[in-house]
Amino acid sequence: MAVSSHNDAPITGHVVHHALGRDHATLIRRLMTLRNRLVQSPIFTQYATTWGEASRKLIEYHRARARGGIGLIILENTSIDWEVGRTVGNPARLDHDRFRTALGELTEAVHNEGGRFAAQLHHTGRQNTRANSETGEAPISASDGPASA
Ligand SMILES: Cc1cc2nc3c(=O)[nH]c(=O)nc-3n(C[C@H](O)[C@H](O)[C@H](O)COP(=O)(O)O)c2cc1C
């Protein structure tokens, strides 16, 4: 996701997805208008809890950046598969409904400061290792390229 201006779009403040066609981009522009072109790219803060829930520290970190004026903040490599597909350590996660409450609080903190919030959906795929799998399973991937050890 990146800030861009298409030929038929106003110069400032709209988010489009380059992978989508023109019609879809128009739809997304209607859904999300930014106050400026400042976008914070995903940063693995290691501020989530050890089980990946949005912690007070993570919430306050993003609240402060929204207060500082960033238009769109993209949450770090947010795990969609904690057991076999997460980055080593404690990234934020949204692979289960039970994480919605804290993530909702995080989103609200950014919105209350006038910012917009998105998440980088993340799966390590074949770059994971058995050692980093909760179950000891081999890494899984959508492609059939060689896996890590
Ligand atoms: C501490 C740290 C954590 C990062 N975490 C992520 C991440 O979770 N996902 C990602 O795609 N990029 C991550 N990046 C890359 C940044 O989003 C950014 O693309 C990179 O730092 C280049 O931007 P810069 O030249 O302004 O530093 C990270 C970078 C740093 C320094």
The ligand as an SDF file (V2000), in Angstrom:
LIG
                    3D

 31 33  0  0  0  0  0  0  0  0999 V2000
   13.5200   -1.9730   13.5430 C   0  0  0  0  0  0  0  0  0  0  0  0
   12.8760   -2.1660   12.2040 C   0  0  0  0  0  0  0  0  0  0  0  0
   11.7800   -2.9830   12.0910 C   0  0  0  0  0  0  0  0  0  0  0  0
   11.1680   -3.1880   10.8280 C   0  0  0  0  0  0  0  0  0  0  0  0
   10.0760   -3.9900   10.7340 N   0  0  0  0  0  0  0  0  0  0  0  0
    9.4870   -4.1760    9.5240 C   0  0  0  0  0  0  0  0  0  0  0  0
    8.3020   -4.9590    9.4080 C   0  0  0  0  0  0  0  0  0  0  0  0
    7.7350   -5.4420   10.3890 O   0  0  0  0  0  0  0  0  0  0  0  0
    7.8040   -5.1530    8.1680 N   0  0  0  0  0  0  0  0  0  0  0  0
    8.3820   -4.6060    7.0470 C   0  0  0  0  0  0  0  0  0  0  0  0
    7.8870   -4.8450    5.9450 O   0  0  0  0  0  0  0  0  0  0  0  0
    9.4540   -3.8240    7.1500 N   0  0  0  0  0  0  0  0  0  0  0  0
   10.0070   -3.5880    8.3440 C   0  0  0  0  0  0  0  0  0  0  0  0
   11.0860   -2.7610    8.4530 N   0  0  0  0  0  0  0  0  0  0  0  0
   11.4990   -2.0140    7.2610 C   0  0  0  0  0  0  0  0  0  0  0  0
   10.9080   -0.6040    7.3270 C   0  0  0  0  0  0  0  0  0  0  0  0
    9.4750   -0.6450    7.2680 O   0  0  0  0  0  0  0  0  0  0  0  0
   11.3700    0.2710    6.1590 C   0  0  0  0  0  0  0  0  0  0  0  0
   10.8790   -0.2330    4.9560 O   0  0  0  0  0  0  0  0  0  0  0  0
   12.8630    0.3310    6.0850 C   0  0  0  0  0  0  0  0  0  0  0  0
   13.3910    0.6800    7.3470 O   0  0  0  0  0  0  0  0  0  0  0  0
   13.3230    1.3460    5.0140 C   0  0  0  0  0  0  0  0  0  0  0  0
   12.8920    2.6130    5.3480 O   0  0  0  0  0  0  0  0  0  0  0  0
   13.9580    3.7100    5.8560 P   0  0  0  0  0  0  0  0  0  0  0  0
   14.9330    3.8680    4.7670 O   0  0  0  0  0  0  0  0  0  0  0  0
   13.1010    4.9440    6.0830 O   0  0  0  0  0  0  0  0  0  0  0  0
   14.5410    3.1610    7.1340 O   0  0  0  0  0  0  0  0  0  0  0  0
   11.6930   -2.5500    9.6870 C   0  0  0  0  0  0  0  0  0  0  0  0
   12.7970   -1.7030    9.8270 C   0  0  0  0  0  0  0  0  0  0  0  0
   13.3740   -1.5180   11.0560 C   0  0  0  0  0  0  0  0  0  0  0  0
   14.5670   -0.5860   11.1620 C   0  0  0  0  0  0  0  0  0  0  0  0
  1  2  1  0
  2  3  1  0
  2 30  2  0
  3  4  2  0
  4  5  1  0
  4 28  1  0
  5  6  2  0
  6  7  1  0
  6 13  1  0
  7  8  2  0
  7  9  1  0
  9 10  1  0
 10 11  2  0
 10 12  1  0
 12 13  2  0
 13 14  1  0
 14 15  1  0
 14 28  1  0
 15 16  1  0
 16 17  1  0
 16 18  1  0
 18 19  1  0
 18 20  1  0
 20 21  1  0
 20 22  1  0
 22 23  1  0
 23 24  1  0
 24 25  2  0
 24 26  1  0
 24 27  1  0
 28 29  2  0
 29 30  1  0
 30 31  1  0
M  END
$$$$
